[in-house]
């Protein structure tokens, strides 16, 4: 009976989603180079660069709130630090999908967020450090050369929300707080580096804007557009594979609530929501619809419909992951996110990519 009810509930959830199989047959039409350059320029100027600037501002605020907490600890200061952490996490999630360029150089991506950490390597290192403090780590530049798992949001989450974190509200100049300060400043520094590198007019932004035989990244406009679409496809895969399937793979599968990102601080869905919004915003900001043949522009509309539906359900999820995986109504919503996550990948990779001639013999999803 439970399975029957469950199936009925899912049917209601899925009823409004456009059917992937009902889309019209694709007729690839290669966009003009000038059209692709316009889309790439909009993606850089209206999504990537503003995204990194916003992340830097949020990281700077986080560092300031950690300073305040360590200087004058109080319950309110701890609340403010946690709120700044959530905002910085949200801001990072909005640009996290740009897993290319400066973000993946010098281990910046992992230093900001080491995840998934299936063997709890980072947790063990942070716990060991808090049990046996090393004051050199809290000095300026002290985290340089240390494990990436000790440098970013995962470490700071345990500082602010892990076992013993309540003492941050009462202990002045504690090692735990000073370590949290160092991590926050480290995140802010990396965010600043990303802004500087993307703002340089003759740097990575120029490589994206101006494909050519001497370009270190892209020889042709098609290569640049492939990379941009790859950001979207791999971003959609990240939501499904790393944000949800890490702890929930379906009704009959074992669940792992403590593998969910930021489960301690209740920010799992903060990340998922911001990741999904980033996909929607990149599609809109870049004007990708302009590259589609006139009779296939509905691909963008249906993709937006799926993203909007997923965002609606994400907003209905319980921040307590233990509850989310044990409550039947919540599990139905998780199933909805998994099914629509797969659909989203297909719409981007197969439908959009196919319509502009990018998926013939190529699969973003397989990484070929």
Secondary structure, DSSP 8 states (H G I E B T S, - for coil): -HHHHHHHHHHHHHTTS--GGGS---------HHHHHHHHHHHIIIIIHHHHHHHHHHHHHHHHHHHHHHHS--HHHHHHHHHHHHHHHHHHHHHTT--SGGGGGGGHHHHH-----TT-HHHHHHHHHHHS--GGGGSTTTTTTS-GGGTSHHHHHHHHHSTTGGGGGT-TT-HHHHHHHHHHHHHHHHHHHHHHHHH-TTSHHHHHH--STT-SS-SSHHHHHHHHHHHHHHHHHHIIIIIITTT---TTS---GGGSTTTTTT-HHHHHHHHHHHHHHHHHHHTGGGGS-GGGTHHHHHHHHHHHHHHHHHTTS-S-HHHHHHSHHHHHHHHHHHHHHHHHHHIIIIIIHHHTT--TT--TTTT-
